Amino acid sequence: MTGTLTKIGGSARFSAIAIHNGQVHLAGQVSQLKEGDIEAQSRDVFAKVDALLAEAGSRREDLISVQIWLADMADYGGMNAVWDGWVSDITPPTRVCVEARMAQPHYRVEVLAIAAQR
């Protein structure tokens, strides 16, 4: 392997953050809000992304790519309402959003992000 590789946090199953050659890769982030609607869960997840980026020496403005999975595409509008506010003051990253079965029934949204490190 060429370059540097740093892994931060997580569990025995995965790292929360992997930094390789100036790129920050975040593990998929989900909300633990069991009663939260899509807007609440989206705000919670995007706040987690902000916190992890800060821990890795990056920030929302440095996002390169974001992948979003929704348990139900009926939530697309609600998630986008939160997303639009979250990226309103930056040039948004590339993004994909698809429907997928989640690991837990209360998960409505999962977000994976890649950013440049400052």
KOLZAKE-921668 format. One record per residue: residue number from 1; residue in three letters; chain; y, x, z of N, C-alpha, C, O in turn. Coordinates in nm, 4 decimals. Layout:
BEGIN
<resi->NUM, resn->ala, chain->A, npy->Y, npx->X, npz->Z, capy->Y, capx->X, capz->Z, cpy->Y, cpx->X, cpz->Z, opy->Y, opx->X, opz->Z>
...
***
This chain:
BEGIN
<resi->1, resn->met, chain->A, npy->-0.1183, npx->0.0841, npz->0.0000, capy->0.0000, capx->0.0000, capz->0.0000, cpy->0.1241, cpx->0.0882, cpz->0.0000, opy->0.1292, opx->0.1896, opz->0.0696>
<resi->2, resn->thr, chain->A, npy->0.2215, npx->0.0499, npz->-0.0765, capy->0.3470, capx->0.1213, capz->-0.0839, cpy->0.4512, cpx->0.0445, cpz->-0.0050, opy->0.4526, opx->-0.0786, opz->-0.0082>
<resi->3, resn->gly, chain->A, npy->0.5383, npx->0.1145, npz->0.0655, capy->0.6466, capx->0.0491, capz->0.1373, cpy->0.6091, cpx->0.0176, cpz->0.2804, opy->0.5046, opx->0.0586, opz->0.3309>
<resi->4, resn->thr, chain->A, npy->0.6986, npx->-0.0571, npz->0.3441, capy->0.6803, capx->-0.0901, capz->0.4843, cpy->0.6306, cpx->-0.2341, cpz->0.4988, opy->0.6630, opx->-0.3215, opz->0.4185>
<resi->5, resn->leu, chain->A, npy->0.5521, npx->-0.2556, npz->0.6023, capy->0.5024, capx->-0.3888, capz->0.6340, cpy->0.5129, cpx->-0.4090, cpz->0.7843, opy->0.4590, opx->-0.3308, opz->0.8626>
<resi->6, resn->thr, chain->A, npy->0.5829, npx->-0.5151, npz->0.8238, capy->0.5979, capx->-0.5502, capz->0.9651, cpy->0.5569, cpx->-0.6952, cpz->0.9813, opy->0.5957, opx->-0.7805, opz->0.9015>
<resi->7, resn->lys, chain->A, npy->0.4783, npx->-0.7237, npz->1.0849, capy->0.4388, capx->-0.8608, capz->1.1151, cpy->0.4877, cpx->-0.8959, cpz->1.2546, opy->0.4780, opx->-0.8157, opz->1.3474>
<resi->8, resn->ile, chain->A, npy->0.5408, npx->-1.0177, npz->1.2680, capy->0.6015, capx->-1.0607, capz->1.3939, cpy->0.5453, cpx->-1.1966, cpz->1.4331, opy->0.5344, opx->-1.2869, opz->1.3501>
<resi->9, resn->gly, chain->A, npy->0.5099, npx->-1.2100, npz->1.5603, capy->0.4718, capx->-1.3386, capz->1.6171, cpy->0.3503, cpx->-1.4016, cpz->1.5534, opy->0.2772, opx->-1.3387, opz->1.4769>
<resi->10, resn->gly, chain->A, npy->0.3307, npx->-1.5287, npz->1.5875, capy->0.2197, capx->-1.6031, capz->1.5324, cpy->0.1052, cpx->-1.6147, cpz->1.6301, opy->0.1259, opx->-1.6293, opz->1.7506>
<resi->11, resn->ser, chain->A, npy->-0.0168, npx->-1.6080, npz->1.5772, capy->-0.1370, capx->-1.6261, capz->1.6584, cpy->-0.2475, cpx->-1.5371, cpz->1.6020, opy->-0.2233, opx->-1.4547, opz->1.5138>
<resi->12, resn->ala, chain->A, npy->-0.3686, npx->-1.5548, npz->1.6537, capy->-0.4828, capx->-1.4793, capz->1.6022, cpy->-0.5136, cpx->-1.5193, cpz->1.4582, opy->-0.5791, opx->-1.4443, opz->1.3858>
<resi->13, resn->arg, chain->A, npy->-0.4669, npx->-1.6364, npz->1.4164, capy->-0.4966, capx->-1.6874, capz->1.2827, cpy->-0.3943, cpx->-1.6445, cpz->1.1779, opy->-0.4305, opx->-1.6245, opz->1.0620>
<resi->14, resn->phe, chain->A, npy->-0.2672, npx->-1.6299, npz->1.2161, capy->-0.1636, capx->-1.5954, capz->1.1182, cpy->-0.0430, cpx->-1.5342, cpz->1.1873, opy->-0.0224, opx->-1.5527, opz->1.3073>
<resi->15, resn->ser, chain->A, npy->0.0372, npx->-1.4603, npz->1.1095, capy->0.1647, capx->-1.4067, capz->1.1572, cpy->0.2733, cpx->-1.5083, cpz->1.1268, opy->0.2684, opx->-1.5751, opz->1.0235>
<resi->16, resn->ala, chain->A, npy->0.3706, npx->-1.5207, npz->1.2149, capy->0.4826, capx->-1.6123, capz->1.1915, cpy->0.5757, cpx->-1.5566, cpz->1.0840, opy->0.6316, opx->-1.6308, opz->1.0033>
<resi->17, resn->ile, chain->A, npy->0.5909, npx->-1.4235, npz->1.0849, capy->0.6810, capx->-1.3556, capz->0.9919, cpy->0.6111, cpx->-1.2300, cpz->0.9405, opy->0.5498, opx->-1.1564, opz->1.0178>
<resi->18, resn->ala, chain->A, npy->0.6204, npx->-1.2060, npz->0.8113, capy->0.5767, capx->-1.0790, capz->0.7532, cpy->0.6942, cpx->-1.0259, cpz->0.6718, opy->0.7501, opx->-1.0965, opz->0.5878>
<resi->19, resn->ile, chain->A, npy->0.7303, npx->-0.9016, npz->0.6977, capy->0.8413, capx->-0.8388, capz->0.6253, cpy->0.7841, cpx->-0.7225, cpz->0.5453, opy->0.7237, opx->-0.6309, opz->0.6010>
<resi->20, resn->his, chain->A, npy->0.8040, npx->-0.7274, npz->0.4136, capy->0.7522, capx->-0.6219, capz->0.3264, cpy->0.8601, cpx->-0.5813, cpz->0.2272, opy->0.9092, opx->-0.6636, opz->0.1499>
<resi->21, resn->asn, chain->A, npy->0.8962, npx->-0.4548, npz->0.2302, capy->0.9939, capx->-0.3994, capz->0.1362, cpy->1.1188, cpx->-0.4851, cpz->0.1235, opy->1.1655, opx->-0.5119, opz->0.0127>
<resi->22, resn->gly, chain->A, npy->1.1724, npx->-0.5277, npz->0.2361, capy->1.2978, capx->-0.6017, capz->0.2355, cpy->1.2856, cpx->-0.7499, cpz->0.2066, opy->1.3872, opx->-0.8183, opz->0.1939>
<resi->23, resn->gln, chain->A, npy->1.1638, npx->-0.8015, npz->0.1958, capy->1.1441, capx->-0.9452, capz->0.1794, cpy->1.0824, cpx->-1.0031, cpz->0.3055, opy->0.9882, opx->-0.9470, opz->0.3615>
<resi->24, resn->val, chain->A, npy->1.1367, npx->-1.1162, npz->0.3497, capy->1.0893, capx->-1.1864, capz->0.4688, cpy->1.0052, cpx->-1.3057, cpz->0.4227, opy->1.0530, opx->-1.3923, opz->0.3495>
<resi->25, resn->his, chain->A, npy->0.8806, npx->-1.3085, npz->0.4665, capy->0.7893, capx->-1.4177, capz->0.4338, cpy->0.7591, cpx->-1.4932, cpz->0.5626, opy->0.7073, opx->-1.4352, opz->0.6580>
<resi->26, resn->leu, chain->A, npy->0.7908, npx->-1.6214, npz->0.5657, capy->0.7641, capx->-1.7030, capz->0.6834, cpy->0.6358, cpx->-1.7828, cpz->0.6633, opy->0.6064, opx->-1.8290, opz->0.5531>
<resi->27, resn->ala, chain->A, npy->0.5602, npx->-1.7980, npz->0.7711, capy->0.4447, capx->-1.8880, capz->0.7684, cpy->0.4955, cpx->-2.0305, cpz->0.7527, opy->0.6119, opx->-2.0583, opz->0.7814>
<resi->28, resn->gly, chain->A, npy->0.4104, npx->-2.1202, npz->0.7078, capy->0.4483, capx->-2.2607, capz->0.6957, cpy->0.4938, cpx->-2.3156, cpz->0.8301, opy->0.4281, opx->-2.2949, opz->0.9321>
<resi->29, resn->gln, chain->A, npy->0.6059, npx->-2.3852, npz->0.8296, capy->0.6642, capx->-2.4414, capz->0.9517, cpy->0.6495, cpx->-2.5926, cpz->0.9519, opy->0.6806, opx->-2.6596, opz->0.8535>
<resi->30, resn->val, chain->A, npy->0.6014, npx->-2.6455, npz->1.0646, capy->0.5867, capx->-2.7893, capz->1.0818, cpy->0.6582, cpx->-2.8311, cpz->1.2090, opy->0.6856, opx->-2.7485, opz->1.2960>
<resi->31, resn->ser, chain->A, npy->0.6877, npx->-2.9578, npz->1.2191, capy->0.7514, capx->-3.0129, capz->1.3383, cpy->0.6442, cpx->-3.0622, cpz->1.4343, opy->0.5420, opx->-3.1168, opz->1.3926>
<resi->32, resn->gln, chain->A, npy->0.6684, npx->-3.0427, npz->1.5613, capy->0.5785, capx->-3.0952, capz->1.6632, cpy->0.6245, cpx->-3.2319, cpz->1.7134, opy->0.5670, opx->-3.2857, opz->1.8081>
<resi->33, resn->leu, chain->A, npy->0.7276, npx->-3.2883, npz->1.6507, capy->0.7763, capx->-3.4208, capz->1.6895, cpy->0.6739, cpx->-3.5254, cpz->1.6463, opy->0.6603, opx->-3.5526, opz->1.5271>
<resi->34, resn->lys, chain->A, npy->0.6031, npx->-3.5830, npz->1.7398, capy->0.4988, capx->-3.6801, capz->1.7057, cpy->0.5565, cpx->-3.8163, cpz->1.6706, opy->0.4921, opx->-3.8942, opz->1.6003>
<resi->35, resn->glu, chain->A, npy->0.6749, npx->-3.8456, npz->1.7175, capy->0.7377, capx->-3.9746, capz->1.6909, cpy->0.8512, cpx->-3.9642, cpz->1.5895, opy->0.9094, opx->-4.0661, opz->1.5523>
<resi->36, resn->gly, chain->A, npy->0.8828, npx->-3.8464, npz->1.5453, capy->0.9987, capx->-3.8268, capz->1.4582, cpy->0.9792, cpx->-3.8793, cpz->1.3174, opy->0.8713, opx->-3.8663, opz->1.2596>
<resi->37, resn->asp, chain->A, npy->1.0860, npx->-3.9396, npz->1.2617, capy->1.0817, capx->-3.9800, capz->1.1214, cpy->1.1022, cpx->-3.8559, cpz->1.0351, opy->1.1175, opx->-3.7457, opz->1.0879>
<resi->38, resn->ile, chain->A, npy->1.1027, npx->-3.8725, npz->0.9036, capy->1.1120, capx->-3.7573, capz->0.8144, cpy->1.2420, cpx->-3.6809, cpz->0.8331, opy->1.2433, opx->-3.5583, opz->0.8224>
<resi->39, resn->glu, chain->A, npy->1.3510, npx->-3.7509, npz->0.8608, capy->1.4781, capx->-3.6810, capz->0.8806, cpy->1.4730, cpx->-3.5938, cpz->1.0062, opy->1.5158, opx->-3.4784, opz->1.0037>
<resi->40, resn->ala, chain->A, npy->1.4209, npx->-3.6486, npz->1.1151, capy->1.4113, capx->-3.5718, capz->1.2401, cpy->1.3181, cpx->-3.4531, cpz->1.2226, opy->1.3499, opx->-3.3422, opz->1.2653>
<resi->41, resn->gln, chain->A, npy->1.2026, npx->-3.4759, npz->1.1599, capy->1.1094, capx->-3.3652, capz->1.1397, cpy->1.1679, cpx->-3.2598, cpz->1.0456, opy->1.1481, opx->-3.1403, opz->1.0673>
<resi->42, resn->ser, chain->A, npy->1.2386, npx->-3.3022, npz->0.9428, capy->1.3000, capx->-3.2055, capz->0.8510, cpy->1.4054, cpx->-3.1218, cpz->0.9222, opy->1.4089, opx->-2.9999, opz->0.9052>
<resi->43, resn->arg, chain->A, npy->1.4914, npx->-3.1852, npz->1.0018, capy->1.5920, capx->-3.1089, capz->1.0778, cpy->1.5246, cpx->-3.0074, cpz->1.1698, opy->1.5685, opx->-2.8928, opz->1.1799>
<resi->44, resn->asp, chain->A, npy->1.4176, npx->-3.0504, npz->1.2364, capy->1.3445, capx->-2.9629, capz->1.3272, cpy->1.2851, cpx->-2.8435, cpz->1.2523, opy->1.2963, opx->-2.7297, opz->1.2980>
<resi->45, resn->val, chain->A, npy->1.2225, npx->-2.8689, npz->1.1382, capy->1.1600, capx->-2.7618, capz->1.0609, cpy->1.2644, cpx->-2.6658, cpz->1.0048, opy->1.2454, opx->-2.5443, opz->1.0109>
<resi->46, resn->phe, chain->A, npy->1.3744, npx->-2.7180, npz->0.9504, capy->1.4768, capx->-2.6293, capz->0.8953, cpy->1.5422, cpx->-2.5457, cpz->1.0066, opy->1.5820, opx->-2.4317, opz->0.9825>
<resi->47, resn->ala, chain->A, npy->1.5534, npx->-2.6009, npz->1.1271, capy->1.6044, capx->-2.5224, capz->1.2407, cpy->1.5064, cpx->-2.4099, cpz->1.2755, opy->1.5489, opx->-2.2993, opz->1.3091>
<resi->48, resn->lys, chain->A, npy->1.3774, npx->-2.4368, npz->1.2679, capy->1.2774, capx->-2.3317, capz->1.2913, cpy->1.2895, cpx->-2.2218, cpz->1.1875, opy->1.2812, opx->-2.1035, opz->1.2204>
<resi->49, resn->val, chain->A, npy->1.3090, npx->-2.2606, npz->1.0621, capy->1.3262, capx->-2.1610, capz->0.9551, cpy->1.4485, cpx->-2.0751, cpz->0.9846, opy->1.4421, opx->-1.9527, opz->0.9730>
<resi->50, resn->asp, chain->A, npy->1.5596, npx->-2.1372, npz->1.0226, capy->1.6806, capx->-2.0612, capz->1.0584, cpy->1.6515, cpx->-1.9609, cpz->1.1692, opy->1.6918, opx->-1.8450, opz->1.1599>
<resi->51, resn->ala, chain->A, npy->1.5820, npx->-2.0044, npz->1.2738, capy->1.5527, capx->-1.9172, capz->1.3884, cpy->1.4624, cpx->-1.8012, cpz->1.3483, opy->1.4860, opx->-1.6877, opz->1.3896>
<resi->52, resn->leu, chain->A, npy->1.3601, npx->-1.8279, npz->1.2689, capy->1.2706, capx->-1.7206, capz->1.2260, cpy->1.3409, cpx->-1.6223, cpz->1.1331, opy->1.3190, opx->-1.5015, opz->1.1416>
<resi->53, resn->leu, chain->A, npy->1.4246, npx->-1.6741, npz->1.0450, capy->1.5012, capx->-1.5839, capz->0.9582, cpy->1.5894, cpx->-1.4917, cpz->1.0418, opy->1.5963, opx->-1.3717, opz->1.0154>
<resi->54, resn->ala, chain->A, npy->1.6564, npx->-1.5470, npz->1.1418, capy->1.7422, capx->-1.4656, capz->1.2294, cpy->1.6591, cpx->-1.3592, cpz->1.3007, opy->1.7014, opx->-1.2441, opz->1.3117>
<resi->55, resn->glu, chain->A, npy->1.5412, npx->-1.3973, npz->1.3491, capy->1.4537, capx->-1.3016, capz->1.4171, cpy->1.4128, cpx->-1.1871, cpz->1.3242, opy->1.3914, opx->-1.0744, opz->1.3689>
<resi->56, resn->ala, chain->A, npy->1.4025, npx->-1.2168, npz->1.1963, capy->1.3603, capx->-1.1169, capz->1.0970, cpy->1.4775, cpx->-1.0403, cpz->1.0357, opy->1.4574, opx->-0.9560, opz->0.9482>
<resi->57, resn->gly, chain->A, npy->1.6004, npx->-1.0693, npz->1.0813, capy->1.7163, capx->-0.9996, capz->1.0248, cpy->1.7607, cpx->-1.0575, cpz->0.8929, opy->1.8082, opx->-0.9853, opz->0.8053>
<resi->58, resn->ser, chain->A, npy->1.7455, npx->-1.1869, npz->0.8785, capy->1.7850, capx->-1.2549, capz->0.7559, cpy->1.8585, cpx->-1.3829, cpz->0.7928, opy->1.8840, opx->-1.4090, opz->0.9104>
<resi->59, resn->arg, chain->A, npy->1.8920, npx->-1.4622, npz->0.6924, capy->1.9590, capx->-1.5899, capz->0.7178, cpy->1.9417, cpx->-1.6811, cpz->0.5971, opy->1.8939, opx->-1.6393, opz->0.4916>
<resi->60, resn->arg, chain->A, npy->1.9806, npx->-1.8038, npz->0.6147, capy->1.9630, capx->-1.9061, capz->0.5108, cpy->2.0231, cpx->-1.8627, cpz->0.3774, opy->1.9653, opx->-1.8914, opz->0.2725>
<resi->61, resn->glu, chain->A, npy->2.1354, npx->-1.7955, npz->0.3784, capy->2.2013, capx->-1.7520, capz->0.2558, cpy->2.1162, cpx->-1.6545, cpz->0.1749, opy->2.1386, opx->-1.6360, opz->0.0553>
<resi->62, resn->asp, chain->A, npy->2.0183, npx->-1.5922, npz->0.2410, capy->1.9333, capx->-1.4926, capz->0.1774, cpy->1.8019, cpx->-1.5505, cpz->0.1254, opy->1.7167, opx->-1.4766, opz->0.0761>
<resi->63, resn->leu, chain->A, npy->1.7852, npx->-1.6823, npz->0.1361, capy->1.6621, capx->-1.7443, capz->0.0882, cpy->1.6437, cpx->-1.7201, cpz->-0.0608, opy->1.7375, opx->-1.7322, opz->-0.1396>
<resi->64, resn->ile, chain->A, npy->1.5226, npx->-1.6862, npz->-0.0971, capy->1.4856, capx->-1.6659, capz->-0.2372, cpy->1.4105, cpx->-1.7888, cpz->-0.2886, opy->1.4407, opx->-1.8422, opz->-0.3953>
<resi->65, resn->ser, chain->A, npy->1.3127, npx->-1.8317, npz->-0.2102, capy->1.2255, capx->-1.9395, capz->-0.2540, cpy->1.1791, cpx->-2.0211, cpz->-0.1342, opy->1.1526, opx->-1.9666, opz->-0.0271>
<resi->66, resn->val, chain->A, npy->1.1695, npx->-2.1532, npz->-0.1536, capy->1.1196, capx->-2.2434, capz->-0.0495, cpy->1.0165, cpx->-2.3369, cpz->-0.1112, opy->1.0375, opx->-2.3931, opz->-0.2187>
<resi->67, resn->gln, chain->A, npy->0.9053, npx->-2.3521, npz->-0.0412, capy->0.8020, capx->-2.4477, capz->-0.0802, cpy->0.7958, cpx->-2.5556, cpz->0.0262, opy->0.7926, opx->-2.5257, opz->0.1456>
<resi->68, resn->ile, chain->A, npy->0.7942, npx->-2.6815, npz->-0.0171, capy->0.7933, capx->-2.7943, capz->0.0757, cpy->0.6752, cpx->-2.8841, cpz->0.0423, opy->0.6533, opx->-2.9206, opz->-0.0732>
<resi->69, resn->trp, chain->A, npy->0.5996, npx->-2.9189, npz->0.1461, capy->0.4905, capx->-3.0141, capz->0.1319, cpy->0.5246, cpx->-3.1374, cpz->0.2146, opy->0.5651, opx->-3.1264, opz->0.3303>
<resi->70, resn->leu, chain->A, npy->0.5079, npx->-3.2536, npz->0.1548, capy->0.5290, capx->-3.3806, capz->0.2237, cpy->0.3962, cpx->-3.4544, cpz->0.2348, opy->0.3160, opx->-3.4526, opz->0.1414>
<resi->71, resn->ala, chain->A, npy->0.3730, npx->-3.5188, npz->0.3477, capy->0.2522, capx->-3.5989, capz->0.3641, cpy->0.2567, cpx->-3.7207, cpz->0.2727, opy->0.1527, opx->-3.7719, opz->0.2312>
<resi->72, resn->asp, chain->A, npy->0.3778, npx->-3.7668, npz->0.2416, capy->0.3951, capx->-3.8859, capz->0.1580, cpy->0.5234, cpx->-3.8686, cpz->0.0766, opy->0.6307, opx->-3.8481, opz->0.1332>
<resi->73, resn->met, chain->A, npy->0.5124, npx->-3.8768, npz->-0.0549, capy->0.6307, capx->-3.8604, capz->-0.1400, cpy->0.7335, cpx->-3.9708, cpz->-0.1179, opy->0.8467, opx->-3.9592, opz->-0.1649>
<resi->74, resn->ala, chain->A, npy->0.6971, npx->-4.0767, npz->-0.0480, capy->0.7958, capx->-4.1789, capz->-0.0105, cpy->0.9026, cpx->-4.1188, cpz->0.0804, opy->1.0117, opx->-4.1745, opz->0.0924>
<resi->75, resn->asp, chain->A, npy->0.8723, npx->-4.0051, npz->0.1450, capy->0.9676, capx->-3.9363, capz->0.2325, cpy->1.0599, cpx->-3.8405, cpz->0.1577, opy->1.1451, opx->-3.7767, opz->0.2196>
<resi->76, resn->tyr, chain->A, npy->1.0447, npx->-3.8294, npz->0.0264, capy->1.1213, capx->-3.7339, capz->-0.0538, cpy->1.2724, cpx->-3.7527, cpz->-0.0365, opy->1.3445, opx->-3.6548, opz->-0.0169>
<resi->77, resn->gly, chain->A, npy->1.3202, npx->-3.8748, npz->-0.0434, capy->1.4634, capx->-3.9019, capz->-0.0298, cpy->1.5161, cpx->-3.8644, cpz->0.1071, opy->1.6235, opx->-3.8051, opz->0.1178>
<resi->78, resn->gly, chain->A, npy->1.4425, npx->-3.8979, npz->0.2124, capy->1.4852, capx->-3.8645, capz->0.3485, cpy->1.4882, cpx->-3.7148, cpz->0.3730, opy->1.5823, opx->-3.6629, opz->0.4330>
<resi->79, resn->met, chain->A, npy->1.3837, npx->-3.6446, npz->0.3258, capy->1.3823, capx->-3.4991, capz->0.3399, cpy->1.4970, cpx->-3.4379, cpz->0.2611, opy->1.5639, opx->-3.3469, opz->0.3099>
<resi->80, resn->asn, chain->A, npy->1.5208, npx->-3.4875, npz->0.1379, capy->1.6289, capx->-3.4330, capz->0.0562, cpy->1.7657, cpx->-3.4563, cpz->0.1194, opy->1.8553, opx->-3.3733, opz->0.1036>
<resi->81, resn->ala, chain->A, npy->1.7835, npx->-3.5665, npz->0.1899, capy->1.9115, capx->-3.5910, capz->0.2570, cpy->1.9390, cpx->-3.4810, cpz->0.3596, opy->2.0522, opx->-3.4341, opz->0.3724>
<resi->82, resn->val, chain->A, npy->1.8354, npx->-3.4403, npz->0.4322, capy->1.8505, capx->-3.3314, capz->0.5300, cpy->1.8643, cpx->-3.1979, cpz->0.4578, opy->1.9490, opx->-3.1162, opz->0.4940>
<resi->83, resn->trp, chain->A, npy->1.7821, npx->-3.1752, npz->0.3567, capy->1.7885, capx->-3.0514, capz->0.2777, cpy->1.9280, cpx->-3.0311, cpz->0.2213, opy->1.9843, opx->-2.9222, opz->0.2323>
<resi->84, resn->asp, chain->A, npy->1.9844, npx->-3.1357, npz->0.1607, capy->2.1156, capx->-3.1244, capz->0.0967, cpy->2.2214, cpx->-3.0783, cpz->0.1961, opy->2.3079, opx->-2.9979, opz->0.1614>
<resi->85, resn->gly, chain->A, npy->2.2155, npx->-3.1278, npz->0.3182, capy->2.3086, capx->-3.0816, capz->0.4210, cpy->2.2807, cpx->-2.9390, cpz->0.4628, opy->2.3734, opx->-2.8622, opz->0.4888>
<resi->86, resn->trp, chain->A, npy->2.1535, npx->-2.9029, npz->0.4696, capy->2.1130, capx->-2.7694, capz->0.5145, cpy->2.1554, cpx->-2.6614, cpz->0.4156, opy->2.1864, opx->-2.5495, opz->0.4565>
<resi->87, resn->val, chain->A, npy->2.1574, npx->-2.6930, npz->0.2858, capy->2.1949, capx->-2.5931, capz->0.1848, cpy->2.3351, cpx->-2.6161, cpz->0.1285, opy->2.3740, opx->-2.5502, opz->0.0321>
<resi->88, resn->ser, chain->A, npy->2.4108, npx->-2.7077, npz->0.1866, capy->2.5400, capx->-2.7456, capz->0.1290, cpy->2.6408, cpx->-2.6314, cpz->0.1221, opy->2.7283, opx->-2.6319, opz->0.0355>
<resi->89, resn->asp, chain->A, npy->2.6300, npx->-2.5329, npz->0.2123, capy->2.7284, capx->-2.4248, capz->0.2153, cpy->2.6755, cpx->-2.2942, cpz->0.1557, opy->2.7369, opx->-2.1888, opz->0.1724>
<resi->90, resn->ile, chain->A, npy->2.5611, npx->-2.3013, npz->0.0858, capy->2.5034, capx->-2.1815, capz->0.0229, cpy->2.4614, cpx->-2.2150, cpz->-0.1202, opy->2.4540, opx->-2.3317, opz->-0.1588>
<resi->91, resn->thr, chain->A, npy->2.4342, npx->-2.1108, npz->-0.1973, capy->2.3684, capx->-2.1319, capz->-0.3262, cpy->2.2211, cpx->-2.1518, cpz->-0.2939, opy->2.1576, opx->-2.0617, opz->-0.2390>
<resi->92, resn->pro, chain->A, npy->2.1655, npx->-2.2677, npz->-0.3268, capy->2.0288, capx->-2.2954, capz->-0.2843, cpy->1.9262, cpx->-2.2041, cpz->-0.3504, opy->1.9476, opx->-2.1543, opz->-0.4610>
<resi->93, resn->pro, chain->A, npy->1.8137, npx->-2.1827, npz->-0.2805, capy->1.7060, capx->-2.1014, capz->-0.3370, cpy->1.6271, cpx->-2.1823, cpz->-0.4392, opy->1.6503, opx->-2.3020, opz->-0.4560>
<resi->94, resn->thr, chain->A, npy->1.5342, npx->-2.1166, npz->-0.5072, capy->1.4392, capx->-2.1917, capz->-0.5882, cpy->1.3560, cpx->-2.2757, cpz->-0.4923, opy->1.3408, opx->-2.2413, opz->-0.3750>
<resi->95, resn->arg, chain->A, npy->1.3019, npx->-2.3870, npz->-0.5439, capy->1.2300, capx->-2.4771, capz->-0.4542, cpy->1.1263, cpx->-2.5573, cpz->-0.5305, opy->1.1437, opx->-2.5892, opz->-0.6481>
<resi->96, resn->val, chain->A, npy->1.0185, npx->-2.5889, npz->-0.4613, capy->0.9192, capx->-2.6826, capz->-0.5103, cpy->0.8887, cpx->-2.7786, cpz->-0.3959, opy->0.8936, opx->-2.7403, opz->-0.2790>
<resi->97, resn->cys, chain->A, npy->0.8575, npx->-2.9025, npz->-0.4296, capy->0.8219, capx->-3.0016, capz->-0.3288, cpy->0.7068, cpx->-3.0857, cpz->-0.3833, opy->0.7182, opx->-3.1453, opz->-0.4905>
<resi->98, resn->val, chain->A, npy->0.5965, npx->-3.0904, npz->-0.3098, capy->0.4792, capx->-3.1653, capz->-0.3522, cpy->0.4217, cpx->-3.2441, cpz->-0.2351, opy->0.4538, opx->-3.2187, opz->-0.1190>
<resi->99, resn->glu, chain->A, npy->0.3373, npx->-3.3390, npz->-0.2679, capy->0.2656, capx->-3.4149, capz->-0.1657, cpy->0.1333, cpx->-3.3461, cpz->-0.1357, opy->0.0646, opx->-3.2987, opz->-0.2262>
<resi->100, resn->ala, chain->A, npy->0.0982, npx->-3.3414, npz->-0.0064, capy->-0.0278, capx->-3.2789, capz->0.0338, cpy->-0.0761, cpx->-3.3399, cpz->0.1650, opy->0.0037, opx->-3.3872, opz->0.2459>
<resi->101, resn->arg, chain->A, npy->-0.2048, npx->-3.3382, npz->0.1845, capy->-0.2607, capx->-3.3820, capz->0.3117, cpy->-0.2288, cpx->-3.2748, cpz->0.4159, opy->-0.2480, opx->-3.1557, opz->0.3914>
<resi->102, resn->met, chain->A, npy->-0.1805, npx->-3.3177, npz->0.5311, capy->-0.1406, capx->-3.2246, capz->0.6364, cpy->-0.2552, cpx->-3.1983, cpz->0.7341, opy->-0.3505, opx->-3.2759, opz->0.7421>
<resi->103, resn->ala, chain->A, npy->-0.2447, npx->-3.0889, npz->0.8075, capy->-0.3477, capx->-3.0491, capz->0.9036, cpy->-0.3547, cpx->-3.1424, cpz->1.0239, opy->-0.4610, opx->-3.1575, opz->1.0841>
<resi->104, resn->gln, chain->A, npy->-0.2438, npx->-3.2046, npz->1.0593, capy->-0.2387, capx->-3.2986, capz->1.1714, cpy->-0.1743, cpx->-3.4278, cpz->1.1230, opy->-0.0849, opx->-3.4232, opz->1.0385>
<resi->105, resn->pro, chain->A, npy->-0.2172, npx->-3.5428, npz->1.1740, capy->-0.1654, capx->-3.6703, capz->1.1238, cpy->-0.0161, cpx->-3.6923, cpz->1.1484, opy->0.0474, opx->-3.7673, opz->1.0741>
<resi->106, resn->his, chain->A, npy->0.0415, npx->-3.6287, npz->1.2510, capy->0.1845, capx->-3.6494, capz->1.2780, cpy->0.2748, cpx->-3.5564, cpz->1.1963, opy->0.3966, opx->-3.5742, opz->1.1972>
<resi->107, resn->tyr, chain->A, npy->0.2193, npx->-3.4594, npz->1.1268, capy->0.3005, capx->-3.3736, capz->1.0412, cpy->0.3432, cpx->-3.4526, cpz->0.9185, opy->0.2592, opx->-3.5082, opz->0.8476>
<resi->108, resn->arg, chain->A, npy->0.4725, npx->-3.4577, npz->0.8935, capy->0.5234, capx->-3.5262, capz->0.7740, cpy->0.5754, cpx->-3.4276, cpz->0.6707, opy->0.5840, opx->-3.4598, opz->0.5522>
<resi->109, resn->val, chain->A, npy->0.6111, npx->-3.3045, npz->0.7166, capy->0.6689, capx->-3.2051, capz->0.6271, cpy->0.6276, cpx->-3.0658, cpz->0.6742, opy->0.6193, opx->-3.0392, opz->0.7941>
<resi->110, resn->glu, chain->A, npy->0.6020, npx->-2.9778, npz->0.5778, capy->0.5764, capx->-2.8370, capz->0.6061, cpy->0.6588, cpx->-2.7546, cpz->0.5087, opy->0.6690, opx->-2.7878, opz->0.3906>
<resi->111, resn->val, chain->A, npy->0.7177, npx->-2.6462, npz->0.5595, capy->0.8074, capx->-2.5638, capz->0.4787, cpy->0.7661, cpx->-2.4173, cpz->0.4900, opy->0.7454, opx->-2.3660, opz->0.5999>
<resi->112, resn->leu, chain->A, npy->0.7543, npx->-2.3515, npz->0.3764, capy->0.7288, capx->-2.2090, capz->0.3682, cpy->0.8483, cpx->-2.1451, cpz->0.2977, opy->0.8959, opx->-2.1978, opz->0.1971>
<resi->113, resn->ala, chain->A, npy->0.8967, npx->-2.0336, npz->0.3486, capy->1.0173, capx->-1.9725, capz->0.2911, cpy->1.0006, cpx->-1.8224, cpz->0.2729, opy->0.9302, opx->-1.7555, opz->0.3485>
<resi->114, resn->ile, chain->A, npy->1.0673, npx->-1.7724, npz->0.1708, capy->1.0770, capx->-1.6290, capz->0.1438, cpy->1.2255, cpx->-1.5961, cpz->0.1300, opy->1.2992, opx->-1.6659, opz->0.0603>
<resi->115, resn->ala, chain->A, npy->1.2686, npx->-1.4894, npz->0.1970, capy->1.4101, capx->-1.4513, capz->0.1942, cpy->1.4227, cpx->-1.3003, cpz->0.1836, opy->1.3288, opx->-1.2258, opz->0.2119>
<resi->116, resn->ala, chain->A, npy->1.5404, npx->-1.2574, npz->0.1424, capy->1.5728, capx->-1.1145, capz->0.1447, cpy->1.6145, cpx->-1.0778, cpz->0.2863, opy->1.6744, opx->-1.1586, opz->0.3573>
<resi->117, resn->gln, chain->A, npy->1.5825, npx->-0.9556, npz->0.3265, capy->1.6233, capx->-0.9080, capz->0.4583, cpy->1.7579, cpx->-0.8378, cpz->0.4445, opy->1.7815, opx->-0.7663, opz->0.3471>
<resi->118, resn->arg, chain->A, npy->1.8435, npx->-0.8578, npz->0.5393, capy->1.9767, capx->-0.7944, capz->0.5366, cpy->1.9685, cpx->-0.6508, cpz->0.5759, opy->2.0703, opx->-0.5818, opz->0.5792>
***
